[in-house]
Amino acid sequence: MRHASVPISFQTLQVIADLQSAVATGFGGLADRLKPAQKQMLRRVIFDQKCMLSAADAEAIHADLLLVAALPDKGPDAFLTATALLLADRLQGGSGADDLFWNWDAFQDHYRKGSSPVRAAVMNGFRWAHTTRRVNLDQVPDGRDLQTYDGTDLIRVLKVIARAMSADLRELVCKAAPVDTRAVHRTALDNCLKGSCVLSEYGGWFPGEVVELVSLDPEHAAHAQCTALVLLDALVTRDAKGRMAFRWEELADRYLRMRPETRTAILAGVRHLHEMAIDWSPYTGWSPDKLVEKAVVVPFAKA
C-alpha cells in the first residue's frame, strides 16, 4: 500500500532533488547489481518516475533494492545509490514499504564514507524523513554529516570574490546611498573588506544598506561581490533575517547564469544555508502548486 507523501515545502523539494541527483549519477553501478531483466524497470523508475516506485515496481524490485542497500561491502556506490532511491521513494509517497530505520541504525557510519554530494544527500534525506515522521531515528544526522562543502573553505572563497571589488566598484556601490552618507559608506565598506567581510560586524547600516541594495540589482557591475558579502553574513548568522532566502526566491535564475567561478561559490554557499538549518526556507507563503511549478532548488555547484 502506498503511504502518504510528505507535504510539499521547499525543504521537501530540495531534499528529494538532491536524492534524485545522487541516484541518477549512480544509476549504472546500481543497475549492475540487479538482474538483467530489472535494468529497464530501474531506468524508468529513476529517469521517468523521478525515483518513485509504483506498486508493480515495488513488487518487482523493492526487495532487491533493500538487499543492495544492506550490503555496503559488496559495492559502496551501489549501496548508497540504492539507499538514496529508497529514501526518495519514501519521501514522495511511493510504494516502498520499509521505513529504513534498520538501515540507518546499521549503516550510518557507511553513509559517512560516501562522496560529499551523495553523503550529504543521504544524510539530509534521513534528517528530513525523521522531521516529517517518515522514519523515527534514535540519532538524527547533524553538523558536518549534512554538509556538502566545508564551511571554512566556503567563507575563504567568498571573501576572495568580495575583496575583488576594485576601488572604482566600491565608489559605484556607495553611489546607491544619498550623497551626504556616501563617504561614511565607503569607509565602512573598505574596513569591512579589509577585515572579516561580515556586514553585521560593522553595524549593519554602514555599509550594509548599499551592499544589500546592489546585491538586489543583477545588472550592477558589483552585483557578484555584493552578493558574496550578503551571503558571507548569512553563513555566519544562519541567515537570521532571511536576506539570502529572499534573494534566492527573487534571483535564483540570475545566480544560475553568473560566471562559472562566481556561480560555483554562490550556489555552494546557498546550499550550505539549507544544510546548516532545516528551517531555512525561501518561498515562504507559496502554495504547494506554485512551489512545484516555480520554486528553484539549489543544484550541486559545478564549475
Beta strands, then each sheet from edge to edge (+ up, - down):
end
